[in-house]
Amino acid sequence: MMLNNPYGGLIIKTKTAEMADLIESIQAKWQAFDVEEPFTYALLDELYNETYLAEQNMGSILKIFGFLTILVACLGLFGLVTFTAEQRVKEIGVRKVLGADVFQIVSILSKDLMVLVAISFIIAFPLGYYLMDKWLQDFAYKIDIHWWVYIVAE
């Protein structure tokens, strides 16, 4: 048993099988003191789970929106590649006739796309690093996120 000073309660360690009997006996002792405050109790596991419930809910919402964002981005990239390929059908045909292999044609088509991806990475990297660092500082156990994590995740 341990006194919980900031909240004015007691922390009692017990086995789960004895929980109901223990709560009944503590409630009987509480009522024997004849105080006006009602007997209340909470399980430490439940209190701990409630602490990070908001983070779990936000994580679920972010997973859904992250999936939708990636889906829309992939559809946009697919549309951009399709549009670029249709605009350059004659150029692709001439290059194929002159002996270009598939790798050369794909590299020509993807060069403009890679520039856009590089620009988006340059914008997203510092912004993501800053926001993630601020978010992680709100937890009880603070950690630092390193820059190489973003490179590995890429």
TORPA-4810 file (N, C-alpha, C, O; in nm, 3 decimals):
<nodes>
NODE_1_0.086_-0.116_0.000_0.000_0.000_0.000_0.091_0.123_0.000_0.195_0.125_0.066_M
NODE_2_0.049_0.227_-0.075_0.131_0.346_-0.087_0.039_0.468_-0.086_-0.067_0.466_-0.149_M
NODE_3_0.078_0.573_-0.016_-0.002_0.695_-0.009_0.022_0.776_-0.135_0.136_0.797_-0.176_L
NODE_4_-0.085_0.820_-0.197_-0.078_0.899_-0.319_-0.105_1.044_-0.281_-0.220_1.088_-0.285_N
NODE_5_-0.002_1.119_-0.245_-0.017_1.254_-0.191_-0.081_1.355_-0.285_-0.172_1.426_-0.242_N
NODE_6_-0.041_1.367_-0.409_-0.100_1.476_-0.490_-0.250_1.464_-0.506_-0.319_1.565_-0.521_P
NODE_7_-0.302_1.343_-0.504_-0.445_1.324_-0.527_-0.519_1.283_-0.401_-0.642_1.269_-0.404_Y
NODE_8_-0.451_1.265_-0.292_-0.515_1.234_-0.167_-0.576_1.096_-0.161_-0.681_1.079_-0.100_G
NODE_9_-0.514_0.998_-0.221_-0.568_0.863_-0.218_-0.461_0.762_-0.183_-0.348_0.797_-0.151_G
NODE_10_-0.499_0.639_-0.188_-0.406_0.529_-0.161_-0.393_0.443_-0.286_-0.489_0.426_-0.362_L
NODE_11_-0.275_0.390_-0.304_-0.252_0.294_-0.412_-0.227_0.159_-0.345_-0.136_0.146_-0.264_I
NODE_12_-0.308_0.061_-0.380_-0.298_-0.072_-0.319_-0.269_-0.173_-0.428_-0.339_-0.178_-0.529_I
NODE_13_-0.166_-0.253_-0.408_-0.133_-0.358_-0.504_-0.196_-0.488_-0.457_-0.181_-0.527_-0.341_K
NODE_14_-0.268_-0.554_-0.548_-0.337_-0.677_-0.514_-0.346_-0.767_-0.636_-0.316_-0.725_-0.748_T
NODE_15_-0.387_-0.889_-0.614_-0.408_-0.981_-0.724_-0.550_-0.963_-0.778_-0.640_-0.923_-0.704_K
NODE_16_-0.568_-0.991_-0.906_-0.698_-0.970_-0.969_-0.806_-1.059_-0.908_-0.922_-1.017_-0.900_T
NODE_17_-0.773_-1.178_-0.865_-0.872_-1.270_-0.811_-0.930_-1.218_-0.679_-1.044_-1.249_-0.645_A
NODE_18_-0.855_-1.139_-0.607_-0.900_-1.089_-0.477_-0.964_-0.950_-0.487_-0.995_-0.891_-0.383_E
NODE_19_-0.983_-0.898_-0.603_-1.024_-0.759_-0.622_-1.161_-0.729_-0.561_-1.174_-0.632_-0.487_M
NODE_20_-1.260_-0.809_-0.589_-1.395_-0.781_-0.540_-1.402_-0.782_-0.387_-1.462_-0.694_-0.326_A
NODE_21_-1.340_-0.883_-0.326_-1.340_-0.890_-0.180_-1.266_-0.772_-0.118_-1.308_-0.718_-0.015_D
NODE_22_-1.156_-0.734_-0.180_-1.077_-0.623_-0.128_-1.156_-0.492_-0.135_-1.155_-0.413_-0.041_L
NODE_23_-1.224_-0.469_-0.246_-1.302_-0.346_-0.261_-1.415_-0.341_-0.158_-1.442_-0.236_-0.100_I
NODE_24_-1.480_-0.454_-0.136_-1.588_-0.459_-0.037_-1.536_-0.430_0.103_-1.599_-0.357_0.180_E
NODE_25_-1.420_-0.488_0.138_-1.367_-0.465_0.273_-1.320_-0.322_0.291_-1.336_-0.264_0.399_S
NODE_26_-1.260_-0.263_0.186_-1.217_-0.123_0.196_-1.339_-0.031_0.206_-1.336_0.067_0.281_I
NODE_27_-1.444_-0.062_0.132_-1.565_0.018_0.139_-1.627_0.009_0.278_-1.676_0.110_0.330_Q
NODE_28_-1.627_-0.107_0.339_-1.680_-0.122_0.475_-1.598_-0.040_0.575_-1.654_0.024_0.664_A
NODE_29_-1.467_-0.043_0.560_-1.381_0.037_0.650_-1.407_0.187_0.629_-1.410_0.264_0.725_K
NODE_30_-1.426_0.227_0.503_-1.452_0.368_0.472_-1.583_0.414_0.538_-1.591_0.522_0.596_W
NODE_31_-1.684_0.331_0.526_-1.813_0.367_0.585_-1.807_0.367_0.737_-1.886_0.436_0.802_Q
NODE_32_-1.714_0.293_0.795_-1.698_0.293_0.941_-1.644_0.426_0.991_-1.665_0.462_1.107_A
NODE_33_-1.573_0.501_0.904_-1.523_0.633_0.944_-1.633_0.736_0.952_-1.615_0.842_1.013_F
NODE_34_-1.746_0.709_0.892_-1.863_0.796_0.894_-1.830_0.936_0.841_-1.850_1.037_0.908_D
NODE_35_-1.778_0.938_0.719_-1.745_1.066_0.654_-1.852_1.098_0.551_-1.927_1.010_0.508_V
NODE_36_-1.859_1.226_0.511_-1.961_1.269_0.416_-1.925_1.234_0.272_-2.013_1.217_0.188_E
NODE_37_-1.798_1.223_0.244_-1.755_1.193_0.107_-1.784_1.047_0.074_-1.762_0.959_0.157_E
NODE_38_-1.833_1.021_-0.047_-1.861_0.883_-0.084_-1.732_0.807_-0.113_-1.629_0.865_-0.145_P
NODE_39_-1.740_0.677_-0.100_-1.626_0.591_-0.131_-1.613_0.579_-0.282_-1.706_0.535_-0.349_F
NODE_40_-1.499_0.619_-0.335_-1.472_0.606_-0.479_-1.338_0.537_-0.497_-1.248_0.549_-0.414_T
NODE_41_-1.329_0.464_-0.605_-1.203_0.397_-0.634_-1.185_0.391_-0.785_-1.280_0.404_-0.862_Y
NODE_42_-1.061_0.372_-0.825_-1.030_0.357_-0.966_-0.915_0.258_-0.978_-0.829_0.250_-0.890_A
NODE_43_-0.915_0.184_-1.085_-0.808_0.089_-1.108_-0.697_0.159_-1.185_-0.722_0.232_-1.281_L
NODE_44_-0.575_0.136_-1.144_-0.460_0.204_-1.202_-0.444_0.171_-1.350_-0.404_0.257_-1.429_L
NODE_45_-0.476_0.049_-1.387_-0.469_0.012_-1.529_-0.564_0.096_-1.613_-0.528_0.143_-1.721_D
NODE_46_-0.686_0.115_-1.563_-0.784_0.195_-1.636_-0.742_0.341_-1.643_-0.759_0.406_-1.746_E
NODE_47_-0.688_0.394_-1.533_-0.641_0.533_-1.534_-0.527_0.552_-1.632_-0.519_0.653_-1.702_L
NODE_48_-0.438_0.454_-1.637_-0.326_0.462_-1.731_-0.375_0.456_-1.874_-0.327_0.531_-1.959_Y
NODE_49_-0.471_0.370_-1.903_-0.526_0.360_-2.038_-0.599_0.488_-2.079_-0.593_0.528_-2.195_N
NODE_50_-0.667_0.553_-1.985_-0.737_0.677_-2.015_-0.640_0.791_-2.045_-0.673_0.884_-2.117_E
NODE_51_-0.519_0.782_-1.989_-0.420_0.886_-2.011_-0.387_0.900_-2.159_-0.376_1.011_-2.210_T
NODE_52_-0.371_0.788_-2.226_-0.331_0.791_-2.366_-0.447_0.756_-2.461_-0.423_0.723_-2.577_Y
NODE_53_-0.569_0.765_-2.412_-0.684_0.737_-2.497_-0.697_0.839_-2.610_-0.731_0.804_-2.723_L
NODE_54_-0.671_0.965_-2.579_-0.678_1.069_-2.682_-0.572_1.044_-2.790_-0.597_1.066_-2.908_A
NODE_55_-0.455_0.999_-2.749_-0.349_0.970_-2.846_-0.387_0.851_-2.934_-0.358_0.850_-3.054_E
NODE_56_-0.451_0.751_-2.875_-0.493_0.636_-2.954_-0.601_0.675_-3.053_-0.600_0.629_-3.168_Q
NODE_57_-0.696_0.758_-3.010_-0.801_0.804_-3.102_-0.741_0.887_-3.214_-0.779_0.871_-3.331_N
NODE_58_-0.648_0.976_-3.180_-0.586_1.058_-3.283_-0.505_0.969_-3.378_-0.501_0.996_-3.498_M
NODE_59_-0.442_0.866_-3.325_-0.368_0.773_-3.410_-0.458_0.702_-3.509_-0.421_0.685_-3.626_G
NODE_60_-0.575_0.661_-3.466_-0.670_0.595_-3.556_-0.718_0.690_-3.665_-0.726_0.652_-3.782_S
NODE_61_-0.749_0.813_-3.626_-0.794_0.912_-3.725_-0.682_0.943_-3.823_-0.707_0.955_-3.943_I
NODE_62_-0.560_0.957_-3.772_-0.447_0.988_-3.861_-0.417_0.873_-3.956_-0.374_0.896_-4.069_L
NODE_63_-0.438_0.750_-3.913_-0.418_0.636_-4.003_-0.516_0.642_-4.120_-0.478_0.619_-4.235_K
NODE_64_-0.641_0.673_-4.089_-0.743_0.680_-4.194_-0.711_0.794_-4.291_-0.710_0.775_-4.413_I
NODE_65_-0.685_0.912_-4.237_-0.654_1.025_-4.324_-0.521_1.008_-4.396_-0.506_1.054_-4.509_F
NODE_66_-0.426_0.942_-4.333_-0.299_0.913_-4.401_-0.320_0.822_-4.520_-0.263_0.843_-4.627_G
NODE_67_-0.402_0.719_-4.500_-0.433_0.628_-4.611_-0.503_0.702_-4.724_-0.469_0.684_-4.841_F
NODE_68_-0.601_0.786_-4.689_-0.671_0.863_-4.792_-0.578_0.960_-4.863_-0.589_0.979_-4.984_L
NODE_69_-0.487_1.021_-4.789_-0.391_1.114_-4.850_-0.300_1.043_-4.947_-0.276_1.091_-5.058_T
NODE_70_-0.250_0.927_-4.907_-0.162_0.851_-4.995_-0.239_0.803_-5.118_-0.185_0.803_-5.228_I
NODE_71_-0.364_0.762_-5.100_-0.445_0.718_-5.213_-0.467_0.832_-5.313_-0.453_0.812_-5.433_L
NODE_72_-0.502_0.950_-5.263_-0.525_1.065_-5.351_-0.394_1.106_-5.419_-0.394_1.141_-5.537_V
NODE_73_-0.283_1.103_-5.345_-0.155_1.139_-5.405_-0.116_1.040_-5.514_-0.065_1.080_-5.619_A
NODE_74_-0.140_0.910_-5.490_-0.108_0.809_-5.593_-0.196_0.826_-5.716_-0.150_0.810_-5.829_C
NODE_75_-0.323_0.857_-5.694_-0.411_0.881_-5.809_-0.365_1.005_-5.887_-0.369_1.005_-6.010_L
NODE_76_-0.323_1.108_-5.816_-0.272_1.228_-5.882_-0.145_1.200_-5.961_-0.130_1.247_-6.074_G
NODE_77_-0.054_1.122_-5.902_0.069_1.086_-5.974_0.038_1.000_-6.095_0.097_1.017_-6.201_L
NODE_78_-0.056_0.907_-6.079_-0.095_0.824_-6.193_-0.154_0.910_-6.305_-0.123_0.890_-6.423_F
NODE_79_-0.238_1.005_-6.269_-0.295_1.095_-6.369_-0.189_1.181_-6.436_-0.195_1.203_-6.557_G
NODE_80_-0.093_1.229_-6.358_0.014_1.311_-6.414_0.101_1.230_-6.509_0.138_1.279_-6.616_L
NODE_81_0.134_1.108_-6.471_0.216_1.022_-6.557_0.139_0.986_-6.684_0.196_0.988_-6.793_V
NODE_82_0.013_0.955_-6.671_-0.069_0.922_-6.788_-0.079_1.042_-6.883_-0.066_1.027_-7.004_T
NODE_83_-0.104_1.160_-6.827_-0.113_1.281_-6.909_0.019_1.309_-6.981_0.020_1.341_-7.100_F
NODE_84_0.130_1.297_-6.908_0.262_1.321_-6.968_0.291_1.220_-7.078_0.343_1.256_-7.183_T
NODE_85_0.258_1.094_-7.053_0.283_0.990_-7.154_0.197_1.014_-7.279_0.245_0.993_-7.390_A
NODE_86_0.073_1.057_-7.261_-0.012_1.084_-7.377_0.035_1.206_-7.455_0.023_1.211_-7.577_E
NODE_87_0.089_1.303_-7.386_0.143_1.420_-7.454_0.268_1.386_-7.536_0.297_1.453_-7.636_Q
NODE_88_0.340_1.284_-7.495_0.467_1.251_-7.559_0.463_1.119_-7.634_0.567_1.053_-7.648_R
NODE_89_0.349_1.078_-7.683_0.335_0.950_-7.753_0.423_0.947_-7.877_0.491_0.848_-7.903_V
NODE_90_0.424_1.055_-7.953_0.504_1.059_-8.076_0.652_1.055_-8.043_0.729_0.987_-8.111_K
NODE_91_0.693_1.128_-7.938_0.835_1.126_-7.899_0.877_0.987_-7.854_0.986_0.941_-7.888_E
NODE_92_0.790_0.919_-7.778_0.821_0.782_-7.733_0.833_0.689_-7.853_0.923_0.605_-7.859_I
NODE_93_0.742_0.703_-7.949_0.747_0.620_-8.069_0.874_0.640_-8.148_0.936_0.544_-8.193_G
NODE_94_0.915_0.766_-8.167_1.038_0.794_-8.242_1.158_0.738_-8.168_1.246_0.678_-8.231_V
NODE_95_1.164_0.755_-8.037_1.277_0.702_-7.960_1.282_0.550_-7.965_1.391_0.491_-7.973_R
NODE_96_1.165_0.484_-7.961_1.161_0.338_-7.971_1.213_0.292_-8.108_1.288_0.195_-8.117_K
NODE_97_1.172_0.362_-8.214_1.217_0.327_-8.349_1.368_0.344_-8.363_1.434_0.267_-8.432_V
NODE_98_1.422_0.447_-8.296_1.566_0.473_-8.305_1.647_0.385_-8.210_1.770_0.397_-8.206_L
NODE_99_1.580_0.296_-8.133_1.653_0.197_-8.054_1.662_0.223_-7.906_1.743_0.161_-7.837_G
NODE_100_1.581_0.312_-7.853_1.584_0.337_-7.709_1.522_0.219_-7.635_1.423_0.162_-7.679_A
NODE_101_1.583_0.185_-7.523_1.525_0.076_-7.444_1.423_0.132_-7.344_1.405_0.254_-7.333_D
NODE_102_1.359_0.044_-7.272_1.250_0.082_-7.181_1.303_0.171_-7.069_1.236_0.266_-7.029_V
NODE_103_1.422_0.143_-7.018_1.478_0.222_-6.909_1.498_0.367_-6.951_1.469_0.458_-6.874_F
NODE_104_1.546_0.391_-7.071_1.566_0.527_-7.118_1.433_0.602_-7.132_1.423_0.719_-7.095_Q
NODE_105_1.333_0.535_-7.183_1.202_0.599_-7.199_1.140_0.630_-7.064_1.084_0.738_-7.044_I
NODE_106_1.148_0.537_-6.971_1.093_0.559_-6.837_1.168_0.672_-6.768_1.106_0.754_-6.700_V
NODE_107_1.299_0.679_-6.784_1.374_0.786_-6.719_1.340_0.922_-6.779_1.336_1.022_-6.706_S
NODE_108_1.315_0.930_-6.908_1.273_1.056_-6.970_1.137_1.099_-6.917_1.116_1.217_-6.888_I
NODE_109_1.044_1.004_-6.904_0.910_1.037_-6.856_0.908_1.073_-6.707_0.827_1.155_-6.664_L
NODE_110_0.995_1.012_-6.631_0.991_1.033_-6.486_1.080_1.146_-6.438_1.078_1.179_-6.320_S
NODE_111_1.159_1.206_-6.526_1.249_1.313_-6.485_1.172_1.431_-6.427_1.208_1.482_-6.321_K
NODE_112_1.067_1.476_-6.494_0.987_1.587_-6.443_0.915_1.550_-6.314_0.901_1.633_-6.224_D
NODE_113_0.871_1.428_-6.305_0.802_1.381_-6.185_0.897_1.378_-6.066_0.858_1.412_-5.954_L
NODE_114_1.020_1.337_-6.088_1.119_1.331_-5.979_1.152_1.471_-5.927_1.180_1.487_-5.808_M
NODE_115_1.150_1.570_-6.012_1.174_1.707_-5.967_1.062_1.750_-5.873_1.088_1.813_-5.770_V
NODE_116_0.938_1.718_-5.908_0.826_1.752_-5.821_0.833_1.679_-5.687_0.803_1.736_-5.582_L
NODE_117_0.873_1.553_-5.690_0.886_1.475_-5.567_0.998_1.533_-5.480_0.983_1.540_-5.358_V
NODE_118_1.108_1.573_-5.540_1.219_1.632_-5.464_1.177_1.765_-5.400_1.213_1.791_-5.285_A
NODE_119_1.103_1.847_-5.472_1.056_1.975_-5.416_0.961_1.948_-5.299_0.968_2.016_-5.196_I
NODE_120_0.872_1.851_-5.314_0.779_1.821_-5.205_0.853_1.766_-5.083_0.814_1.793_-4.969_S
NODE_121_0.959_1.689_-5.105_1.038_1.637_-4.993_1.111_1.750_-4.921_1.119_1.751_-4.798_F
NODE_122_1.162_1.845_-4.997_1.233_1.958_-4.936_1.137_2.041_-4.851_1.178_2.096_-4.749_I
NODE_123_1.013_2.051_-4.892_0.914_2.125_-4.813_0.866_2.042_-4.694_0.852_2.094_-4.584_I
NODE_124_0.841_1.913_-4.716_0.779_1.830_-4.612_0.877_1.788_-4.503_0.835_1.771_-4.388_A
NODE_125_1.005_1.771_-4.534_1.100_1.723_-4.435_1.112_1.815_-4.314_1.093_1.770_-4.202_F
NODE_126_1.144_1.945_-4.333_1.155_2.030_-4.214_1.022_2.048_-4.140_1.019_2.051_-4.017_P
NODE_127_0.914_2.058_-4.215_0.783_2.075_-4.152_0.746_1.952_-4.070_0.701_1.964_-3.956_L
NODE_128_0.766_1.834_-4.127_0.737_1.710_-4.054_0.826_1.692_-3.933_0.781_1.648_-3.828_G
NODE_129_0.954_1.726_-3.947_1.048_1.714_-3.835_1.006_1.807_-3.721_1.007_1.766_-3.605_Y
NODE_130_0.971_1.930_-3.752_0.932_2.026_-3.650_0.804_1.983_-3.578_0.798_1.983_-3.455_Y
NODE_131_0.701_1.946_-3.655_0.574_1.907_-3.594_0.586_1.779_-3.512_0.526_1.769_-3.405_L
NODE_132_0.662_1.681_-3.561_0.680_1.557_-3.487_0.756_1.582_-3.358_0.725_1.523_-3.254_M
NODE_133_0.857_1.669_-3.362_0.934_1.700_-3.242_0.846_1.768_-3.138_0.854_1.736_-3.019_D
NODE_134_0.762_1.862_-3.180_0.671_1.929_-3.087_0.569_1.832_-3.027_0.538_1.841_-2.908_K
NODE_135_0.518_1.741_-3.107_0.419_1.644_-3.060_0.480_1.548_-2.959_0.416_1.513_-2.859_W
NODE_136_0.603_1.504_-2.984_0.666_1.407_-2.895_0.706_1.469_-2.761_0.725_1.396_-2.664_L
NODE_137_0.718_1.600_-2.752_0.755_1.664_-2.627_0.640_1.667_-2.527_0.662_1.698_-2.410_Q
NODE_138_0.518_1.635_-2.570_0.403_1.635_-2.479_0.390_1.507_-2.397_0.308_1.501_-2.306_D
NODE_139_0.468_1.406_-2.429_0.458_1.278_-2.358_0.539_1.281_-2.229_0.629_1.363_-2.212_F
NODE_140_0.505_1.191_-2.140_0.574_1.184_-2.011_0.720_1.143_-2.030_0.808_1.198_-1.964_A
NODE_141_0.746_1.049_-2.119_0.882_1.006_-2.149_0.921_1.068_-2.282_0.878_1.022_-2.388_Y
NODE_142_1.003_1.173_-2.276_1.038_1.247_-2.396_1.149_1.176_-2.473_1.244_1.123_-2.414_K
NODE_143_1.135_1.175_-2.604_1.239_1.119_-2.689_1.270_1.221_-2.798_1.187_1.306_-2.832_I
NODE_144_1.389_1.210_-2.852_1.428_1.294_-2.965_1.420_1.211_-3.091_1.461_1.095_-3.093_D
NODE_145_1.365_1.271_-3.195_1.358_1.201_-3.323_1.475_1.252_-3.408_1.499_1.372_-3.415_I
NODE_146_1.545_1.161_-3.470_1.663_1.195_-3.547_1.628_1.212_-3.695_1.529_1.157_-3.743_H
NODE_147_1.710_1.289_-3.765_1.684_1.319_-3.905_1.692_1.195_-3.993_1.623_1.187_-4.095_W
NODE_148_1.776_1.098_-3.956_1.795_0.982_-4.042_1.671_0.892_-4.044_1.659_0.806_-4.131_W
NODE_149_1.580_0.909_-3.948_1.456_0.830_-3.947_1.375_0.861_-4.072_1.313_0.771_-4.129_V
NODE_150_1.374_0.987_-4.114_1.300_1.026_-4.234_1.363_0.965_-4.360_1.292_0.928_-4.453_Y
NODE_151_1.494_0.956_-4.362_1.562_0.897_-4.479_1.529_0.748_-4.486_1.503_0.696_-4.595_I
NODE_152_1.532_0.680_-4.373_1.501_0.536_-4.371_1.356_0.513_-4.409_1.326_0.416_-4.480_V
NODE_153_1.266_0.599_-4.364_1.124_0.583_-4.395_1.095_0.611_-4.541_0.996_0.562_-4.595_A
NODE_154_1.179_0.688_-4.605_1.160_0.721_-4.747_1.173_0.595_-4.825_1.161_0.596_-4.947_E
</nodes>
